């Protein structure tokens, strides 16, 4: 079991410069635009330098991927959040929290922001790190390339 049965996953996080909410198919067009415009930037982001994603996909394939992430959230198998601009509600990034494959860690957290919002990378990482420590039941969350 990834998280305890009595744990209620947070439905979001609000910071001054961004908002997190569970990722779902309602974010498809904005999510697709965010990552397709930033593939090189994402591949240079800690946790994604060796990743096969992002890779070219159609808008329909992206929707299917978002539906899978939403099912994982509902089934408590993994928790994916979209990172939104608090004013425009534009997707500016994503956070994935899944079981870790690394020894000594129970969760793996990876996050990216679109190239045009690279200034949010540090603040997002800091806020998510504090959030994982404060509000999640993990003993040791691995944030590859970050801590």
HUSULJO-V809728 format. One record per residue. N is the residue number from 1. PSI is psi in degrees with one decimal (* if undefined). Layout:
n->N psi->PSI
n->N psi->PSI
//
This chain:
n->1 psi->129.5
n->2 psi->-47.0
n->3 psi->153.4
n->4 psi->149.2
n->5 psi->-31.4
n->6 psi->2.3
n->7 psi->131.6
n->8 psi->110.2
n->9 psi->136.2
n->10 psi->142.3
n->11 psi->8.2
n->12 psi->179.2
n->13 psi->132.7
n->14 psi->127.5
n->15 psi->173.5
n->16 psi->-40.9
n->17 psi->-2.8
n->18 psi->163.2
n->19 psi->138.7
n->20 psi->138.8
n->21 psi->155.5
n->22 psi->134.0
n->23 psi->138.7
n->24 psi->177.9
n->25 psi->-20.0
n->26 psi->-16.6
n->27 psi->4.5
n->28 psi->-56.1
n->29 psi->-43.7
n->30 psi->-38.5
n->31 psi->-46.8
n->32 psi->-45.6
n->33 psi->-38.7
n->34 psi->-52.2
n->35 psi->-32.2
n->36 psi->-24.6
n->37 psi->-2.2
n->38 psi->23.9
n->39 psi->-46.2
n->40 psi->-40.9
n->41 psi->-43.4
n->42 psi->-43.7
n->43 psi->-19.5
n->44 psi->-2.5
n->45 psi->135.7
n->46 psi->133.5
n->47 psi->-13.9
n->48 psi->0.0
n->49 psi->-28.8
n->50 psi->5.5
n->51 psi->148.2
n->52 psi->-12.4
n->53 psi->143.2
n->54 psi->150.4
n->55 psi->157.4
n->56 psi->132.0
n->57 psi->156.8
n->58 psi->166.6
n->59 psi->-38.6
n->60 psi->-39.8
n->61 psi->-38.1
n->62 psi->-44.4
n->63 psi->-44.4
n->64 psi->-38.9
n->65 psi->-42.0
n->66 psi->-36.9
n->67 psi->-39.1
n->68 psi->-44.7
n->69 psi->-39.3
n->70 psi->-39.9
n->71 psi->-43.3
n->72 psi->-42.3
n->73 psi->-48.7
n->74 psi->-38.3
n->75 psi->-0.6
n->76 psi->29.7
n->77 psi->-18.2
n->78 psi->158.9
n->79 psi->112.9
n->80 psi->131.1
n->81 psi->140.6
n->82 psi->146.2
n->83 psi->119.2
n->84 psi->147.6
n->85 psi->129.1
n->86 psi->-23.5
n->87 psi->-52.0
n->88 psi->-20.0
n->89 psi->16.6
n->90 psi->140.8
n->91 psi->124.9
n->92 psi->-3.3
n->93 psi->-167.5
n->94 psi->150.6
n->95 psi->130.0
n->96 psi->127.1
n->97 psi->111.7
n->98 psi->165.3
n->99 psi->140.8
n->100 psi->146.4
n->101 psi->-4.8
n->102 psi->134.2
n->103 psi->136.4
n->104 psi->2.1
n->105 psi->142.2
n->106 psi->-13.0
n->107 psi->153.5
n->108 psi->124.5
n->109 psi->124.1
n->110 psi->143.2
n->111 psi->152.0
n->112 psi->157.5
n->113 psi->153.2
n->114 psi->153.8
n->115 psi->-39.7
n->116 psi->-9.3
n->117 psi->31.4
n->118 psi->-24.5
n->119 psi->-16.3
n->120 psi->-9.2
n->121 psi->-53.1
n->122 psi->-51.1
n->123 psi->-37.7
n->124 psi->-48.1
n->125 psi->-45.9
n->126 psi->-45.7
n->127 psi->-42.9
n->128 psi->-40.7
n->129 psi->-46.4
n->130 psi->-41.2
n->131 psi->-44.7
n->132 psi->-42.4
n->133 psi->-36.9
n->134 psi->-43.4
n->135 psi->-2.1
n->136 psi->155.6
n->137 psi->17.0
n->138 psi->143.0
n->139 psi->-39.1
n->140 psi->103.2
n->141 psi->126.0
n->142 psi->129.3
n->143 psi->85.0
n->144 psi->129.9
n->145 psi->3.4
n->146 psi->-40.4
n->147 psi->*
//
